[in-house]
Amino acid sequence: MGAVRPYPAMKDSGAVWLGEVPEHWEVRPIRGVGRIFKGKGGSKADEAPTGVPCVRYGDLYTRHEFFIRGTRAYLSESEAAGYTVIRYGDVLFAASGETVEDIGKSAVNLLSKDSRCGGDVLVLRPKVRVVPEYLGYAADAPSSRRQKACMGRGFTVVHLYGGQLKALVIPLPTIPEQVAIVRFLDHVHRRIRRYIRAKQEMIKLLEEQKQAIIHRAVTDGLDPDLPLKPSGVGWLGDVPEHWSVASLRFRYEQCLGKMVDAKRATRTRLLPYLRNVDVQWDQINTDDLPRIDIGEQEQERFTLRHGDLLVCEGRHLGRAAIWRGELAVCAFQKALHRLRAKDARADVPRFLYYCLFAVHYKDAFGASSSDNSIPHLTGVMLRAFKFPFPPHSEQHAIAAYLDSSCASIDRATNGLANEVVAMREYRTRLISDVVTGKLDVREAAANLPDEQDDLELEGGAGAGVDDSSDQADQHDTVLEEADA
C-alpha cells in the first residue's frame, strides 16, 4: 500500500462540521446533488417469503452499513405496487428513530434488480455525476451524522423531514478521487470485517463455554456422583435426588416496578430509578438515572435493598443482576421484576441469578412468553416458572464456584469485546478523515491489490448471489445518466 498523507492545499469548507477540505473539492448541500422525496409503503403484514426486495426504515438501523446489497423483506407483485420504487444509486435515510444521535441512518442502494422501500424513508436520487459507493460513505460519515442529529425533531420518537435533510452538506471530490476513496475504504472495511468476525467467533465460543459450565452446575450440582431424579421441567432435565424443584412464588417475594410518569416527578422527594436498559447481565448502570416521585408510603415496596435480584420483563427476557447497594436509595420501573428471598437462611439470590442465566440461554422463557411482537415475561409467568432449589449450603457453594469459574471467561470476553469496539472506532475515524479530505489516499488506493470482494450480502434469500457484474453495469449507467 502506498503512502497516506495530507493534501497539499486546503480551504475552509464553509461548513462547521467539515472544517477544511482539499482546495479543489466541491462542498454542496445534498439538495444540489439530487432530488429528495418521501417513500411510501405499508406494514410488515405485506411481506412475503420471496418476490420484490423491500428496504424498511428499521433495516437501515439493523442491517445496512453504508450499502444495501441485499434485503431481509420481500413483497408480492401486487403489494409492491403500493411501495416506492428505488433505483441503483439512490440513498435511503431513516426518517424516524428512537434517538437524535441515530436519526437519519442511511445507506446507498446497490441492488440491480427491481426494488422498493417502505414508509418512513427519505430517498435522495442523484442528478449529478457521483460514484454511488462514495455517496454511501459520505452520507453516513460522522460529519453527516452530526448534522442529521441537529435536524432531528421529537422526544419519544425522533423524526427527520425532507426540508431539513436538504441542508445536509457533503464534500464532493473529483470522480477519480471518489473511485480511489471507495477502493481504499472498501479494502480497509474488508480487512476490519475479517478481524471483527474472528474476534466475535472467539467471543461466541467463550459464551458457549460459560453457558455450559453454568447449566451443568445449576442442574447437576458440583458432585458428579450424586444420584439423580427427573425434575419434570424441560430445561432442567434430571437433578440431584435431594434437591427441591418448585415454582418461584414459593421461595421468593416478587414485585413488578412502579409505572413511571416523569411529568409528575415534581413533588416531595425525588428518587433515582432503574429502567430495563440499566440492567445488563451482572451489571447495573447507576449513572445519570432519571428520577421519580414516590410517596413515603410506597417507598418500601418500590425501592431496593442490598441483595435484591432484578429481572428484565421485556426484550432480553430474564436478563438479571443483583443490587449491591450502589446508591443509598433507588427505585425501579415497571419493566423490571424485583425478587427477594422469603427466607435468607434457605435461598441464595446469587444462585437464582445463575439459574436465570441458564434459562435465558436455553430460551425457556421465550417458549412460555406471550404472543406479543415484543415478548414479555409477565409476573404471572415468572411466579409460575419452576427452578431447582438445593439446600442453602449447596446454593452458596455453587454460586461461589461459578463466580470463580466464570471470572476468567468474563475477563477474556470483555477484552475481546473492547478490541472490537476499538477497531470500530478506528474505522469510524478513518472514514471521517478520508471522506472529509483530511487524508489523501489516491496513491495508497492505486497500489492496492485486486481482491475478491467478501462483503456478505445482507438479507435471507439474496445472500450468496453474485450480482457484481450487474452492479458494475448499473454503476456506469448512473454516471452516464448524470452526465446526460
PEQUI-V82595 format. One record per helix or strand. SS is the DSSP state (h for helix, s for strand). FROM is the first residue (numbers start at 0). TO is the last residue. Records with the same first field share a line. If there is no record, write none. Layout:
SS=FROM-TO + FROM-TO
This chain:
s=4-4 + 9-11 + 19-21 + 25-28 + 33-37 + 46-47 + 51-54 + 65-67 + 72-74 + 83-85 + 90-93 + 95-96 + 105-108 + 114-116 + 120-125 + 152-152 + 157-158 + 168-171 + 227-229 + 237-239 + 243-246 + 251-255 + 257-257 + 269-273 + 278-279 + 282-283 + 290-292 + 302-302 + 308-311 + 313-313 + 319-321 + 330-332 + 335-340 + 375-375 + 385-388 + 439-439
h=29-31 + 43-45 + 56-61 + 76-79 + 131-138 + 141-150 + 161-164 + 174-219 + 247-249 + 261-263 + 275-277 + 295-301 + 348-360 + 363-367 + 378-383 + 391-434 + 441-445 + 467-482
